[in-house]
Amino acid sequence: MNHMERLFWRLSRWALEGIARFDDQRLCFDLDPAPSGILPGHYELVRREGNQVADPFVYRLTHPLGEQVLGRGSTAKTPTAHLSFDLSSVDLRITALEALKGQRGWLALDRLRIHGFADEEHLLWSGVTETGASLDPEILEKLFLLNADVGMARGTPPGLLLHAAQHSQTVASTEAAARNLQDFDAARGRLYQWAEDLILAAEETVKDLRRQERDLDRQARGARTLEEKQTLLKRQAQVEDEKIKARHKLNSVEDDVRARRAAHLDELERRVRMRTEVDPIFMISWEIV
């Protein structure tokens, strides 16, 4: 299993406790009774080489049962607690965690929602040891590959943890603001190019009619007969009328482009204003044994 599958499997064991019998070796489970809208039966975690069960029983993140499990996990109550992680509880060797064996500390997971030109959502890990050392988010996430005993939280969260969480939020917001600006500039560039193309097309029509008008005037002055001159002058008058209409259209296009560009810019500027929301997911004291 990859990292995501491992986390999904562990979440599923928790969410389906009491209604499913899990086989961790074969990565399958028997579901009975089943939640509303879900078929009871034998399920297998999706495999790259293919599964032995019919598609409705291939278990994946996007399966209706998988979505229910994710939904339950995302809304679960997570009071502050103490987790004692057992480093020997998995077959994996995680060097970064081995270096922390015997240590204690605090960690927090927050969800940062950023509403701007494009909405973003980030999960932000923050953690410190009892000696005040900050821990990398990847290390904190790997803790949850281990089994743990749950107890009452020990003490109160240190100020360093709150500072680390605020720093993570600031960094994520700053990076999002930079992307926001890039997206805004790109959209504004496309808007100006669109406006320029429309105006240039209208201007080119006027220029082409002017060229036709000059050519007809030159031909009329060089006409050898009155009939030929009269025909050319009539055509010149028609072209002049078309040129006047084209000028009016150019003015109309410019006014329309100006109004639409202003409206688009107002919308872009509205979307580029960033708002952030922070939702605490959990906070725990921890130790590795």
C-alpha positions as CSV (number, residue, x, y, z in Angstrom):
1,M,0.0,0.0,0.0
2,N,1.1,3.5,-0.6
3,H,0.9,6.2,2.0
4,M,-2.6,7.4,1.0
5,E,-4.0,3.9,0.9
6,R,-2.5,3.1,4.3
7,L,-4.2,6.1,5.9
8,F,-7.5,5.3,4.1
9,W,-7.4,1.7,5.3
10,R,-6.7,2.8,8.9
11,L,-9.6,5.3,8.8
12,S,-11.9,2.6,7.4
13,R,-11.1,0.2,10.2
14,W,-12.1,2.9,12.7
15,A,-15.2,4.1,10.8
16,L,-16.6,0.6,10.2
17,E,-15.8,-0.9,13.5
18,G,-18.6,-3.2,14.6
19,I,-20.0,-3.8,11.2
20,A,-17.0,-5.0,9.2
21,R,-14.5,-7.8,9.7
22,F,-11.1,-6.8,8.3
23,D,-8.3,-9.0,6.9
24,D,-5.2,-6.8,7.0
25,Q,-3.1,-9.4,5.1
26,R,-5.4,-9.7,2.1
27,L,-6.7,-6.0,2.4
28,C,-10.3,-7.0,2.3
29,F,-13.3,-7.0,4.7
30,D,-16.8,-8.4,5.1
31,L,-19.4,-5.8,5.6
32,D,-22.7,-6.9,7.4
33,P,-24.8,-5.1,8.3
34,A,-24.2,-2.3,5.8
35,P,-24.9,1.4,6.2
36,S,-27.9,2.8,4.3
37,G,-27.5,2.8,0.6
38,I,-24.5,0.4,0.7
39,L,-24.5,-3.3,-0.3
40,P,-23.4,-5.8,2.3
41,G,-20.8,-8.3,1.2
42,H,-17.1,-9.0,0.7
43,Y,-15.0,-5.9,-0.3
44,E,-11.4,-5.6,-1.5
45,L,-9.2,-2.5,-1.5
46,V,-8.6,-1.5,-5.1
47,R,-5.5,-3.1,-6.5
48,R,-3.3,-2.1,-9.4
49,E,-3.2,-5.6,-10.8
50,G,-6.9,-6.0,-10.7
51,N,-9.4,-7.3,-8.2
52,Q,-11.2,-10.6,-7.7
53,V,-14.6,-9.1,-6.9
54,A,-17.2,-7.4,-9.0
55,D,-16.8,-3.6,-9.4
56,P,-19.5,-2.6,-6.8
57,F,-17.3,-4.3,-4.2
58,V,-13.9,-2.8,-5.2
59,Y,-13.2,-0.4,-2.3
60,R,-11.7,2.9,-3.2
61,L,-11.8,6.6,-2.1
62,T,-14.6,7.4,-4.6
63,H,-16.7,4.3,-3.7
64,P,-20.0,5.4,-1.9
65,L,-18.8,3.5,1.2
66,G,-15.4,5.2,0.9
67,E,-17.1,8.6,0.7
68,Q,-19.1,7.8,3.8
69,V,-16.0,6.8,5.6
70,L,-14.2,10.0,4.6
71,G,-17.3,12.1,5.6
72,R,-17.4,10.5,9.0
73,G,-13.7,11.1,9.5
74,S,-13.9,14.7,8.5
75,T,-16.8,15.4,11.0
76,A,-15.5,13.3,13.9
77,K,-15.2,15.1,17.2
78,T,-11.5,15.3,18.2
79,P,-11.1,16.6,21.8
80,T,-7.6,17.3,23.0
81,A,-6.0,14.1,24.0
82,H,-2.6,12.3,24.6
83,L,-1.4,9.8,22.1
84,S,1.4,7.3,23.0
85,F,2.7,6.1,19.6
86,D,4.3,2.7,19.5
87,L,7.2,2.6,17.2
88,S,7.3,-1.2,17.1
89,S,3.6,-1.5,16.0
90,V,4.3,-1.5,12.3
91,D,6.7,-3.4,10.1
92,L,7.9,-0.2,8.4
93,R,11.2,1.4,9.5
94,I,10.7,5.1,9.8
95,T,14.1,6.6,10.5
96,A,12.8,10.1,11.2
97,L,10.6,8.7,14.0
98,E,13.3,6.4,15.4
99,A,15.3,9.6,16.2
100,L,12.4,10.8,18.3
101,K,11.9,7.7,20.3
102,G,11.5,8.5,24.0
103,Q,10.6,12.1,23.3
104,R,7.3,14.0,24.0
105,G,5.7,17.1,22.7
106,W,2.6,18.6,21.1
107,L,1.2,18.8,17.6
108,A,-1.8,20.3,15.9
109,L,-3.5,19.9,12.5
110,D,-5.5,22.9,11.1
111,R,-7.4,23.3,7.8
112,L,-6.8,26.6,6.1
113,R,-9.3,27.7,3.5
114,I,-8.3,30.5,1.2
115,H,-10.9,32.3,-0.9
116,G,-9.4,34.4,-3.6
117,F,-8.9,34.3,-7.4
118,A,-9.0,30.5,-7.0
119,D,-10.2,28.8,-3.8
120,E,-7.6,26.7,-2.0
121,E,-7.6,24.3,0.9
122,H,-4.6,23.3,2.9
123,L,-3.9,20.9,5.8
124,L,-1.3,22.4,8.0
125,W,0.7,20.4,10.5
126,S,2.5,22.1,13.4
127,G,4.5,20.4,16.1
128,V,7.1,20.8,18.8
129,T,9.0,18.6,21.2
130,E,9.0,19.2,24.9
131,T,12.4,20.8,24.5
132,G,11.0,23.4,22.1
133,A,12.3,22.0,18.8
134,S,10.0,22.4,15.8
135,L,9.1,19.3,13.8
136,D,8.7,19.0,10.0
137,P,5.2,18.4,8.8
138,E,6.2,15.2,7.1
139,I,7.5,13.8,10.3
140,L,4.2,14.7,12.1
141,E,2.2,13.0,9.4
142,K,4.2,9.8,9.6
143,L,3.4,9.5,13.3
144,F,-0.1,8.5,12.3
145,L,1.3,5.4,10.5
146,L,1.9,4.0,14.0
147,N,-0.6,2.5,16.4
148,A,-1.2,4.5,19.5
149,D,-2.8,4.4,22.9
150,V,-5.1,7.3,23.7
151,G,-5.4,9.0,27.0
152,M,-6.0,12.4,28.6
153,A,-4.0,15.3,27.4
154,R,-1.0,16.1,29.6
155,G,-0.6,19.8,30.5
156,T,-1.5,22.6,28.2
157,P,-0.3,23.5,24.7
158,P,2.9,25.5,24.8
159,G,3.0,28.9,23.2
160,L,5.6,27.6,20.8
161,L,3.0,25.4,19.2
162,L,0.6,28.2,18.6
163,H,3.4,30.3,17.2
164,A,4.3,27.4,14.8
165,A,0.7,27.1,13.7
166,Q,0.4,30.8,13.0
167,H,3.7,30.7,11.1
168,S,2.4,27.8,8.9
169,Q,-0.7,29.8,8.2
170,T,1.2,32.9,7.3
171,V,3.5,31.0,4.9
172,A,0.6,29.3,3.1
173,S,-1.3,32.5,2.8
174,T,1.7,34.4,1.5
175,E,2.3,31.7,-1.2
176,A,-1.4,31.7,-2.1
177,A,-1.3,35.5,-2.4
178,A,1.6,35.2,-4.9
179,R,-0.3,32.7,-7.0
180,N,-3.4,34.9,-6.7
181,L,-1.4,37.8,-8.2
182,Q,0.0,35.7,-11.0
183,D,-3.5,34.4,-11.9
184,F,-4.9,37.9,-11.8
185,D,-2.1,39.3,-14.1
186,A,-2.6,36.4,-16.5
187,A,-6.4,36.9,-16.6
188,R,-6.0,40.7,-17.0
189,G,-3.5,40.0,-19.9
190,R,-6.0,37.8,-21.6
191,L,-8.7,40.4,-21.2
192,Y,-6.6,43.2,-22.7
193,Q,-5.6,41.0,-25.6
194,W,-9.2,40.2,-26.3
195,A,-10.1,43.9,-26.3
196,E,-7.1,44.7,-28.5
197,D,-8.1,42.1,-31.0
198,L,-11.6,43.4,-31.3
199,I,-10.5,47.0,-31.7
200,L,-7.7,46.1,-34.2
201,A,-10.2,44.2,-36.4
202,A,-12.6,47.2,-36.5
203,E,-9.7,49.6,-37.2
204,E,-8.4,47.3,-40.0
205,T,-11.9,47.4,-41.6
206,V,-11.8,51.3,-41.6
207,K,-8.2,51.3,-43.0
208,D,-9.2,48.9,-45.8
209,L,-12.1,51.1,-46.8
210,R,-9.9,54.1,-46.9
211,R,-7.5,52.3,-49.2
212,Q,-10.4,51.4,-51.5
213,E,-11.7,55.0,-51.5
214,R,-8.2,56.3,-52.5
215,D,-7.9,53.7,-55.2
216,L,-11.3,54.5,-56.7
217,D,-10.6,58.2,-56.6
218,R,-7.3,57.7,-58.5
219,Q,-9.1,55.4,-61.0
220,A,-11.9,58.0,-61.5
221,R,-9.4,60.8,-62.2
222,G,-7.7,58.6,-64.8
223,A,-11.0,57.4,-66.4
224,R,-11.1,57.8,-70.2
225,T,-14.9,58.1,-70.6
226,L,-17.6,59.9,-68.6
227,E,-19.5,56.6,-68.1
228,E,-16.4,54.9,-66.6
229,K,-15.8,58.0,-64.3
230,Q,-19.4,58.0,-63.2
231,T,-19.4,54.3,-62.3
232,L,-16.2,54.7,-60.3
233,L,-17.4,57.8,-58.5
234,K,-20.7,56.0,-57.5
235,R,-18.6,53.1,-56.2
236,Q,-16.4,55.6,-54.3
237,A,-19.5,57.1,-52.7
238,Q,-20.7,53.6,-51.6
239,V,-17.3,52.9,-50.1
240,E,-17.4,56.2,-48.3
241,D,-20.8,55.3,-46.8
242,E,-19.3,52.0,-45.7
243,K,-16.3,53.7,-44.2
244,I,-18.6,56.0,-42.2
245,K,-20.6,53.0,-40.9
246,A,-17.3,51.2,-40.1
247,R,-16.1,54.3,-38.1
248,H,-19.4,54.3,-36.2
249,K,-19.0,50.6,-35.5
250,L,-15.4,51.2,-34.4
251,N,-16.6,53.8,-31.9
252,S,-19.3,51.4,-30.8
253,V,-16.8,48.5,-30.4
254,E,-14.5,50.8,-28.4
255,D,-17.3,51.8,-26.1
256,D,-18.5,48.2,-25.7
257,V,-14.9,47.0,-25.0
258,R,-14.4,49.7,-22.5
259,A,-17.6,48.8,-20.6
260,R,-17.0,45.1,-20.7
261,R,-13.3,45.5,-19.8
262,A,-14.3,47.6,-16.8
263,A,-16.9,45.0,-15.7
264,H,-14.4,42.2,-16.1
265,L,-11.7,44.1,-14.1
266,D,-14.2,44.7,-11.3
267,E,-15.0,41.0,-11.2
268,L,-11.3,40.1,-11.2
269,E,-10.5,42.5,-8.5
270,R,-13.4,41.2,-6.4
271,R,-12.2,37.6,-6.8
272,V,-8.6,38.5,-6.1
273,R,-9.4,39.9,-2.6
274,M,-8.3,37.1,-0.3
275,R,-10.2,35.8,2.7
276,T,-8.9,33.0,4.9
277,E,-10.6,30.7,7.3
278,V,-8.8,28.4,9.8
279,D,-10.6,25.3,11.2
280,P,-8.8,23.4,14.0
281,I,-9.0,19.7,13.3
282,F,-7.2,18.4,16.4
283,M,-4.5,19.1,18.9
284,I,-2.7,16.5,20.9
285,S,0.1,15.9,23.3
286,W,2.3,12.9,22.2
287,E,5.1,10.6,23.0
288,I,6.9,7.9,21.1
289,V,7.7,4.7,22.9
